[in-house]
Structures are given as structure tokens and as C-alpha cells.
């Protein structure tokens, strides 16, 4: 399953981020393989908003389609 398919309020774990450049940028935001996050909001045809501890991060829909996750 990919990040763009996560449901609002769902706890997820990042499985893989295939692109090395994207992975390096995501690590700076606290999103890495094995990270447990909450999908706090999902805007229609817009970004997926993730909550990582006390921080919220908006991930564009096209980028979210490249990040593999699993539901917890």
C-alpha cells in the first residue's frame, strides 16, 4: 500500500522510500523507513498531512504515491 491510500486518523509505518534523493529529504523531516506516523488529514486531490510526534508535515499526492507503507 502507498501513502496516498492511507485513511484519515490511521496509524501507519513507512516500509520503503525507493528514491535516494527523496529518502534523504524525508529523513530530515523525520520520515524514514520504520517510522510510525499518523495520517492526520487527507485533502481531496491535495496533500496528505502526517503527524510525527508534535510536528505535522504535508506530503504532496504525487510524492505520497511513491512511499510504501503498512497500516498498524
N, CA, C and O of each residue as an XYZ file, in Angstrom:
288
protein
N       0.856     -1.177      0.000
C       0.000      0.000      0.000
C       0.903      1.243      0.000
O       1.991      1.230      0.577
N       0.445      2.294     -0.643
C       1.230      3.525     -0.684
C       0.579      4.599      0.185
O      -0.590      4.493      0.554
N       1.341      5.615      0.498
C       0.921      6.658      1.425
C      -0.336      7.391      0.966
O      -1.134      7.814      1.803
N      -0.530      7.550     -0.328
C      -1.720      8.257     -0.814
C      -3.015      7.509     -0.516
O      -4.095      8.091     -0.621
N      -2.929      6.232     -0.148
C      -4.104      5.421      0.169
C      -4.400      5.366      1.669
O      -5.381      4.742      2.076
N      -3.587      5.994      2.482
C      -3.808      5.998      3.932
C      -5.108      6.731      4.248
O      -5.473      7.691      3.569
N      -5.794      6.273      5.277
C      -7.047      6.887      5.694
C      -6.792      7.886      6.820
O      -5.836      7.747      7.582
N      -7.646      8.879      6.914
C      -7.524      9.902      7.957
C      -7.605      9.256      9.341
O      -8.512      8.468      9.610
N      -6.663      9.589     10.210
C      -6.625      9.061     11.569
C      -5.912      7.727     11.692
O      -5.781      7.206     12.800
N      -5.452      7.166     10.597
C      -4.818      5.850     10.592
C      -3.352      5.933     11.021
O      -2.619      6.830     10.604
N      -2.941      4.983     11.860
C      -1.533      4.862     12.268
C      -0.841      4.029     11.196
O      -1.328      2.961     10.824
N       0.289      4.515     10.702
C       0.999      3.827      9.622
C       2.480      3.684      9.971
O       3.003      4.369     10.850
N       3.130      2.780      9.259
C       4.582      2.624      9.350
C       5.149      2.700      7.941
O       4.642      2.051      7.025
N       6.189      3.483      7.771
C       6.831      3.620      6.465
C       7.639      2.343      6.201
O       8.485      1.959      7.008
N       7.374      1.699      5.075
C       8.070      0.461      4.710
C       9.298      0.767      3.866
O      10.402      0.315      4.171
N       9.098      1.541      2.800
C      10.225      1.867      1.931
C      10.002      3.185      1.200
O       8.879      3.544      0.848
N      11.093      3.886      0.985
C      11.115      5.096      0.158
C      12.144      4.810     -0.937
O      13.346      4.890     -0.682
N      11.693      4.478     -2.156
C      12.598      3.957     -3.182
C      13.650      4.937     -3.710
O      14.781      4.532     -3.978
N      13.307      6.189     -3.859
C      14.222      7.172     -4.449
C      15.189      7.700     -3.386
O      14.751      8.178     -2.339
N      16.494      7.620     -3.644
C      17.521      8.029     -2.675
C      17.447      9.520     -2.350
O      17.661      9.911     -1.203
N      17.149     10.350     -3.340
C      17.049     11.797     -3.108
C      15.860     12.115     -2.212
O      15.976     12.895     -1.267
N      14.728     11.513     -2.509
C      13.528     11.721     -1.692
C      13.761     11.190     -0.283
O      13.357     11.815      0.697
N      14.414     10.033     -0.185
C      14.704      9.436      1.125
C      15.537     10.387      1.976
O      15.261     10.556      3.164
N      16.549     11.006      1.384
C      17.415     11.935      2.119
C      16.628     13.155      2.604
O      16.835     13.616      3.727
N      15.736     13.676      1.774
C      14.913     14.816      2.174
C      13.913     14.421      3.258
O      13.680     15.185      4.195
N      13.323     13.240      3.136
C      12.333     12.772      4.108
C      12.961     12.537      5.478
O      12.334     12.811      6.502
N      14.181     12.037      5.504
C      14.869     11.793      6.778
C      15.021     13.094      7.549
O      14.900     13.102      8.774
N      15.282     14.181      6.860
C      15.406     15.489      7.523
C      14.106     15.911      8.193
O      14.123     16.694      9.143
N      12.970     15.393      7.702
C      11.660     15.711      8.272
C      11.181     14.659      9.271
O      10.068     14.749      9.788
N      12.022     13.667      9.537
C      11.646     12.624     10.485
C      10.843     11.495      9.871
O      10.228     10.706     10.588
N      10.844     11.412      8.543
C      10.157     10.323      7.849
C      11.222      9.401      7.291
O      11.968      9.778      6.387
N      11.291      8.208      7.822
C      12.305      7.240      7.410
C      11.681      5.846      7.446
O      10.596      5.663      7.998
N      12.357      4.881      6.866
C      11.843      3.517      6.843
C      11.758      3.000      8.275
O      12.749      3.002      9.006
N      10.572      2.560      8.666
C      10.332      2.089     10.027
C       9.670      3.130     10.917
O       9.270      2.813     12.038
N       9.546      4.374     10.441
C       8.914      5.445     11.227
C       7.418      5.175     11.358
O       6.759      4.776     10.398
N       6.894      5.397     12.562
C       5.468      5.237     12.818
C       4.845      6.635     12.881
O       5.246      7.473     13.689
N       3.861      6.866     12.014
C       3.245      8.175     11.855
C       1.729      8.041     11.888
O       1.189      6.938     11.800
N       1.051      9.176     12.015
C      -0.410      9.203     11.953
C      -0.814     10.074     10.763
O      -0.292     11.175     10.586
N      -1.734      9.581      9.961
C      -2.288     10.371      8.860
C      -3.353     11.276      9.485
O      -4.478     10.837      9.722
N      -3.006     12.528      9.748
C      -3.931     13.414     10.454
C      -4.964     14.055      9.527
O      -6.042     14.440      9.981
N      -4.654     14.172      8.256
C      -5.593     14.772      7.304
C      -5.235     14.325      5.900
O      -4.073     14.055      5.595
N      -6.241     14.251      5.057
C      -6.032     13.886      3.655
C      -6.950     14.779      2.836
O      -8.160     14.557      2.792
N      -6.386     15.778      2.192
C      -7.183     16.735      1.435
C      -7.533     16.171      0.062
O      -6.685     15.551     -0.580
N      -8.764     16.373     -0.399
C      -9.165     15.858     -1.711
C      -8.281     16.439     -2.818
O      -8.166     17.657     -2.953
N      -7.677     15.583     -3.589
C      -6.783     15.970     -4.693
C      -5.666     16.891     -4.223
O      -5.144     17.686     -5.005
N      -5.299     16.788     -2.956
C      -4.238     17.616     -2.389
C      -3.285     16.771     -1.563
O      -3.217     15.555     -1.739
N      -2.554     17.405     -0.668
C      -1.531     16.686      0.095
C      -2.094     15.779      1.185
O      -3.241     15.912      1.611
N      -1.246     14.856      1.616
C      -1.513     14.003      2.767
C      -0.740     14.628      3.926
O       0.459     14.879      3.809
N      -1.415     14.877      5.032
C      -0.771     15.519      6.171
C      -0.491     14.467      7.236
O      -1.397     13.795      7.728
N       0.788     14.343      7.579
C       1.233     13.350      8.546
C       1.608     14.012      9.854
O       2.134     15.125      9.875
N       1.335     13.324     10.938
C       1.737     13.804     12.249
C       2.860     12.909     12.754
O       2.709     11.691     12.852
N       3.979     13.532     13.069
C       5.144     12.843     13.607
C       5.455     13.495     14.948
O       6.064     14.563     15.014
N       5.030     12.840     15.999
C       5.095     13.393     17.363
C       4.302     14.692     17.404
O       3.087     14.652     17.210
N       4.920     15.828     17.643
C       4.218     17.110     17.743
C       4.341     17.941     16.457
O       4.024     19.131     16.462
N       4.790     17.335     15.377
C       5.028     18.039     14.121
C       4.080     17.503     13.049
O       3.851     16.296     12.969
N       3.528     18.397     12.226
C       2.714     17.981     11.095
C       3.436     18.334      9.801
O       3.985     19.426      9.655
N       3.424     17.390      8.869
C       4.145     17.539      7.613
C       3.187     17.229      6.467
O       2.510     16.201      6.482
N       3.129     18.119      5.469
C       2.290     17.891      4.288
C       3.142     17.256      3.192
O       4.199     17.775      2.833
N       2.672     16.142      2.673
C       3.356     15.411      1.598
C       2.462     15.484      0.364
O       1.299     15.083      0.416
N       2.997     15.992     -0.743
C       2.232     16.077     -1.990
C       1.750     14.705     -2.448
O       2.398     13.689     -2.193
N       0.620     14.689     -3.119
C      -0.013     13.429     -3.525
C       0.890     12.612     -4.441
O       0.956     11.392     -4.288
N       1.589     13.242     -5.390
C       2.474     12.504     -6.298
C       3.630     11.866     -5.542
O       4.016     10.738     -5.846
N       4.181     12.560     -4.577
C       5.248     12.002     -3.750
C       4.703     10.884     -2.869
O       5.371      9.869     -2.673
N       3.508     11.060     -2.341
C       2.894     10.052     -1.477
C       2.677      8.726     -2.214
O       2.692      7.661     -1.598
N       2.479      8.795     -3.516
C       2.276      7.574     -4.309
C       3.541      6.738     -4.418
O       3.479      5.566     -4.787
N       4.694      7.332     -4.097
C       5.982      6.629     -4.194
C       6.448      6.042     -2.871
O       7.431      5.302     -2.847
N       5.770      6.352     -1.771
C       6.196      5.898     -0.443
C       5.334      4.718     -0.016
O       4.119      4.851      0.127
N       5.960      3.569      0.187
C       5.241      2.363      0.594
C       5.067      2.363      2.105
O       5.996      2.668      2.853
N       3.838      2.010      2.547
C       3.520      1.982      3.973
C       2.780      0.701      4.325
O       2.375     -0.057      3.444
N       2.607      0.468      5.623
C       1.692     -0.567      6.078
C       0.902     -0.001      7.243
O       1.412      0.808      8.019
N      -0.343     -0.431      7.360
C      -1.218      0.041      8.427
C      -0.877     -0.687      9.715
O      -0.534     -1.870      9.701
N      -0.973      0.027     10.826
C      -0.713     -0.578     12.140
C      -2.002     -0.717     12.923
O      -1.988     -1.205     14.053
